[in-house]
Amino acid sequence: MSELSERAVATRVPSLADEKLKVLSRRDPVTVRPGTTLADCVAAIQRSGTGDSVFVTSPDGRLAGVLTERDIFGRLVDPGADVDLGRPVETLMTTQPHTLHLDQSVRDAIDLMQTGRYRNIPIVDGEGLLVGVVRPQDVLKYLAEAFPEELLNLPPRPHQQMEQPEGG
């Protein structure tokens, strides 16, 4: 077992965060076309089972906007709000969402998730075509995979100190 101190881990994390987003495993975004009803957007989110947003793309794949569960449910709890799920997605989506490119760093994604409170960040290419989405889980998985032995060998409660080995 390699003994990796907290200091050694702390020195490795910054270099990991400076890697390009290309190193992350990314999920395919859940996409809908302009004109899709809010009800159909909610159904698409439910079917995906992995996301909480849909990305609105033009027929050629350019990102037009993002609709999140928060956008929808924020309206539902707003007193006096007109909650017509038959309305088109454009009436509620965020236009010109923050995006990242594959040549930007993991740190850029982390910063955007922290400062903007974004859970799903669309990844676009130079022409604005949607090529993926990065979620906090993708970043955490990438960082955890960099320290497999250390994570697997953690005690059930990291603060716990065993006085003697467990077992017979």
N, C-alpha and C positions, 0 to 999 in steps of 0.2 A: 504494500500500500504506500503510495506516495504521500508524505506528510506535507500538506499544503497549509501554510499559516493564513490567518485572516489577512495579514499584510500582503502576502504573495497573491492571494485572490484579488485583493483590492488593486494591485498593480496590473493584473491581467485584464480586468474589466474595461478600463478605458480603451485599450487597444481593440478589444472585441467590439466596443461601441463605435469605433471609427471605421469598421468594415462597411462595405457598401451593402445596400439593401438586397442586392443580388444573392447574398449568402443566406438569406432567410427563406424558409419554405413559406410560400404565399398561397392563400386560398383564391380560388376563382371567385370573382365578385358575383353577387346576385344582381342581375340587371333587368331593367324594364325599359320599354320605349316611352317616349313622350305620349301623353294621352291616356296612359294606363290609369285606371281608377285607383283611389286610395285603398279600397277593399281588396283589389287584386294585388296591390303592393304588400298589404298585410299578409295575404295568403302566401305570397312568394317568400316573405320573411319566415313564416311558420314552416313552410315546406323545406327551407334550407336547413333548419335545425342548428345552424352554426353562426348565424349572423343576427344583427339587429338593425340592418339597414339594407336598402336597395339603392343601386346606382342607376341613374337615368342616363341612357346613352342613345345617341342618334343611330340611325340605321348603319352608318359606317363605323360605329364604335367609339365616337368621341363622347367624352364625359360632359353631360349637360347639367347634372345636379345630383344631389344625394337626399334621400328621405330616410330618416331614422325613426325607430320606435318612439324615441323621445319627442320628435316633431309631432307625431300623431297623438300620443297619449298626453302630451302637454296641452293639446287642443281639447281633448276629451274632458280634462279636469278644469278647464277655463270656464268660469260661470258665463253663461250667455253665448258661448261659442257655437257657431253653426257647424255641427259635426255631420257632414254629408259625405259618407264614404264612397259615394258615386262620383265625387268630384275628381278631376284629373290630377295627377301627381304634381304637375307644375304649380298648382295653387298652394302647395305646402312645402315643396322641396327647397333645399338650400341651393341656390344657384352660385356658381363660382366657388365651389368648396376648396378648402386647402388640399393641395395634392403634393406628392413627392415623386421623384424619379428614381429609377433603379440605381443610378450612379450616386445618389445621396447616401448619407451614412445612417446606420442603425441609430446613432445618437440623434440625428434629425427627427427620426420617427418618435423616439422616446420624448424628446423635447416637445414635439407637437402634441403628443398624447397628454403630457403633463400640463402644458400651458393652455391648450385649447380644449382639454377634456374630450378629446376625440377617441372613440373606441375602434373605429374602422377608418383607415386612411387610404384613399384611393392612390394607386400608383399609375402614372401615365407616362407615355413616351413623349418624344419631342414634338409630335403632331397633336398631342392631346388625346390620343387613343388610350382607353382604359386597358391596362395590361395586368392588373392584379389589385389586391387589397392586403394591407398589413394590419393585423390585430395585435393587441397586447399579448395574447397567448402565443403568437408567433415569435415575438421578441423574447418572452420568457423561456420558451422552448429552446431557442437558439442559445441563450445565455446558460441555461441549465445543461445543455449538451456539451458545453465547453468544460464543465466540471463534473463529469459523470461519477467518478469514483468518490469524490468528496460528498456529493449529494446522496449517493447510495449508502455511504457509511455514516451518515448523520444519525445520532440517536433519535428515538421517537420525539423527544422534546429536547431541542438543542441545548437548553440550559441544564439539562439533567446530567449529572455525573454519576456513573455507575461505580459502586464501591467494590463489587466483585463481578466477574463474568456471569451472564445469565445462563441458565440451563442446569441439568442434573447435578 
